[in-house]
């Protein structure tokens, strides 16, 4: 796809103005990094603050008296347990128990939910959800193009956002949200993120994106040594990998069940049936054949996505995500391996361009922020 056929977020020009190196990401023209570089963007997010354009994500409203039962029937987590102003992480599953997508579910009230899905799967997810609507009394609205989404992440994120809103951010607990005004703009302010750091994601009208982006950079003293940095896809990826967070198309997919991906904690089989729950329950009963593990390279070398994993000369699995971890200063990754080899301390070999290099299975997340 040529660059002029790619979709653009409302912040496309802002990325160019900041020296963003643009790439094709799931049909979107997105910045992979800016002039400071991936490592500096990663480190600044861990130690100060990073600013991320997440406007390519999809948003769907589910409204009506059957909103909660409908979403509960399609997703793994228990929507009935949410209270107003709370969000949770969940997954859409298919009839075989595989993951159609991972998503966030926001409860505004008992008749109004917002689903936030991945950019590369937005159209697929919309088709999936609408095709599974029965006779429920609900209205589904795809508002993906109407919203921008900007994430300010890192230890200084709250201090920066506080300069632009009178909303008491301390009142918003992790995985909770509120509606408020940010720099005069009606916004949804959510204490969520994909970096392993504390931070906020701000949803607002798409035509307000540039205003909010520029004001957040100004409030974060962009351009100074300890100021906020805009961060691209590459840093977003290394940050989420250090935090042990899954990426759809890597750790998650149509033939990967939530249990295999260590997402049993969002898979509430006791809540009642949801799409594929019978297959997932049967898999749990029988026992997993493979499981996602974290690993750390012990030989010098970087294990990249899709590299093969070996034990005793036999190919047993594959790397789902692998890269250097800038903050930890190690080479890390995640891989699917047979259950008998999924124990912490297990030594594995990874084929890195024809050489079998040593690695060891370690606990995840690799990085946990100091509370």
N, C-alpha and C positions, 0 to 999 in steps of 0.2 A: 504494500500500500504506500503510495507516495505521500509526502508530508502534507500536501495540500488536500488530501482526502481524509486525513486523520481528524478526529473530533478534537475540539479545543475547549478547555475550561475557560471561565470568564477571566482567569488570571494569566492567560497565554502571553499577552504583551508584557505583563509584569515580569514574567520569567525571562523573556528576551532582554528586557531592560536591565535585569540583574546578572546577565551573562549566563543564563541557564543553558546547559547543553541538552537539547531536546531529542527525545527518542520515541519510538512507537511502543506504547504500553497498552496492550489489549485494545488497539484501535484508537487510542488517545495520544495526542502529542504532548508529552509530559517531560519535565526536567529531570534528568538522571542525576545531575549535580550542578552546582554553581561554581563560581570562580575560586572559592575557598578550598574546594575539594572535599571528597567523601569523608576522609578521616577527620578533618576539622569540623565538618557539619555534624558528624556522629559525636565527637567529643564535646562539642559545644552544647548539644542536646542533653548529653549525660550530666554536664557540669553547670550549665547556665540555662540556655533555652534554644529551641529550634522551632522554625515556623514551616508548616507543611500545607501545601495545597491538596486537599482531598476532595475537591469539587467534582472529580470524575466518578465518585461513588454514586450508587443509585438509591433513590428514596421512594417508597411506596406508602401511601396512606391506606389503612384498613379501618373503615368506619361503619358503625351500625351495631345493633344489639347483639349480633353474633360474632363480633370482631374477635373476641378472646377465644371462644371455642373453635373458630375457623383456623386461626393461627396456631392454636394448640394442636390441631389435627395434622398440621403440615410440618411442624418443627419439633425438635428433640427436647428442648427445655420446657419447664412447666410455666406457661404464661399466666395461669391462674394465681400463681404466687407473687406476681408483680403487684406493687402498689403504685398509685399515681406518682409520677415524677421519678420512676425507677426504670432502668434499662437492664437487659441481660444479653449475654452472648449465647448464641444458639446455632442450630444448623437445620437447613432444609434437607430432607432425605428422600431418596427414591424408593421404589417398591422392593429393591434388593437390599436396602439399608445403607447404600452408598450415599455420599454427600453431594447434593446438588450445588450447595453453596453454604458458606458460613455467613452469619449476619448478626446484626444487633436488632433487638426488639425494644422499642420505647413505649411505655404505657403513659398516655396523657390522661385518659380516664377509662371507665369500663367499656365505653363505646368507641374509643379512638386509640389506635396503635400506629406507630411509625416503624416501618421496616427499612433498615439501611443495609444494602447489599454491595457486593464487589462490582467494580467498574466493568471488568471484562465479561461478567456474567449477567449484567443487568437485564438485557433483553431476554436471555434464556430464563432467568428467574421470573421475570414478569409473565412470560408465556406459561411457565410451570404453575405459578400461583393462580393465574386467571383460569387456566384449564382445569384446576382442581376445585374451583368454586362450584358448590352444589346449589341447594335451595336456601342457603344461609341468607339472612337479612343483613347484607353488607354492601358497601360501596368500595371499590378498589380504584385508586387513582395513582398513576405513575407521575410523580412530580420531580423526577430526576433533573430535568432541565431547568426547573424553577429555583433551585437552591445552589448556593455555593457552600462549601464546607472547608473551614480553615482550622488547623490544629496547631495550638501553641503548647509545646511539650518541654518538660525539664524543670529543674528545681526553681527557676525564676518565673515559670509560666504564670502562676497565680498572681504574682506581684505585677507582672506586665499587664495582664488582662484587667486587673483591678483598676488600673489607671483610666480605663475606657468604659467602665460600667459602675452603676450604683448597686448592682446586685451583690449581696453578700456571698462571695464565693466559698467561704468557710462553711456555709449552710448546705452546700452541695457535696454530698458524700460521693465516694468512688462508685461509679456505675449508677449515678443519679443525675438528674438534669432539671432545669427550670426554663421558663421563658423570661426574657428580660431585654433590656436595651443595651446595646454595645455601640458606643460612639453615635448615639442617636438612631441606631438601626434596630428594628424588631428582630430578635434573635432567639434561637434555642441554644442554651449554654449547657453543655454536657461534660461531666467529669470522666472522660474516657480517653483512650488513645491506644496506639499500636507501637509503643516504643519501650515499654517497661518503666517509664518515668511517670510522675504525677503530671497532670496537664488537663487541658480542656479542648473540646472541639466545638466550634461555633458554626451553627447553621443559620444562613440568612438569605434574603433574596439575591439571586444571581447578579443583579445589576449593582449590588452594594459590595461586591467582592473586592474590587480594587481599593475602594475607600478603607475597608476593614484591614486588608492586607498591609497597606502603606502605614496606617495608624499603628498597627501592632509592631511593625518594624521600628517606627519612630519611638514608640513607648518602650521598646526593648533595647534602645540605644544601638541600633544597627550601625555598623561601621566602626564601632569601638572594640577594643581588645576583648572586653568581657561582655559584649552585647549579644543580642539574639542573632542567629544566622538563619537565612532561608535554607531549607534542606530538601534534597531531591530524593528520587526513588531509591538510589543506591544506599544512602544513609538510612532511609526508612527500612530497607531490607536488612542491613546489618544490625540495626537497633532491635528490630523484632526478632531476629535470629538469636541475638544474645539473650533476649528475654524469653526465648523458647516458645514464641507464638507461631502458630501455623499460618501458611500462605496457601490460598486455594490454588490448585493446579500443581502443587508441590507436596505438601503434607496431607492435603485433602483432595478428593476427587470422586467421580461417579462410582469407582470400584473400590473405594476405601471407606470403611465404616468408621463412625465416631469412636468406637471402642479400640480399633486398631491404631487410631491417631491420638490415643490418650485423652479422649474427650468424653469418657464415661461420666465425668462430673457435670456435663450439660445434657446428658442422655437419661431422662427420667422415665424409665420403663414402667414405674409404678403409677404414673399419672393417668394411664389409659392409652388406648391405641393411637398411634400416629403413623404416617406413611412409612412403611418398612420396619415398624417396631417389632413385628413377629420375627423377621429375619435377624434383627439385632439381638433379640432375646434368645433366639436359638443359638446364635454364635456365642453369646455369653454363657449359656448352659453347656455347650460343647467344649468351650475353651478356645482362645485365640490361637491361630497358627502363626501370626506375625504381629509385631508391634513396633511402633515408632520409638526410636531411642536417640538420645543425644550422644555425640562422641567428640573427643578432642584428639587432634593429631599428636602423636608422640615422635614420629619422624618429621623432618623438615619437608613441608609440602602442603598444598592447599587442595582439599577434596571439594570438587565442584558438583553442582547439581547433576544427577543421573550417572555419576561414576559408580562402578560396580563394587560391591562389598564381598570379601572372601574370608572364609575360615577354613584352615587346613587344606588350602588349595582349591576349595570348592566355592563357586559363586553362590552366595546365599541371600543377597539382597542388593539394595541400591541406595545411593545418597539422594535425599529429597531436596535438601538445601545445604550448601557448604560455602564458607568464606572465612577470611580473616575476621577476628573480632577485635576492633580497634581499641575498645576500652579494656578488655581483658588481656590483650596482647597475646592471643593464642589463635590457632587455626581450629575452627569448630565446625560442626554440622549436625544434621539430623538424618537418620536413615531408617528404612524398614529392614528388619532382620527377623528370622524365625524366633518364636517365643523362647526356645531353650537357650538362645544366645543374647537375650535382651536384658541380661543382668548387669548392674553397675560393676565395673572392673573387668568385664569381658574384653579380651583383646581381639581386634579385628584387623583385616588388611583391606586397604582401598586401592583400587587400580587407578593410579594417577599417571595418565599418559604412558601406559605400558610398564610402569614400575609399581610393584605392590608395596605400599608404604603402611607403616603401623599406626594404629589408633586405638583408643580405649573408650569403652562405653562409660559415660559419666551422667550424674543426675542433671535433670533440667528443672527450672530454667538455669542457664549458665550464669546469668546475671540477675541479682535481685537488688533493687534500690534500698538504701537505708531509709527506713520510715522516720 
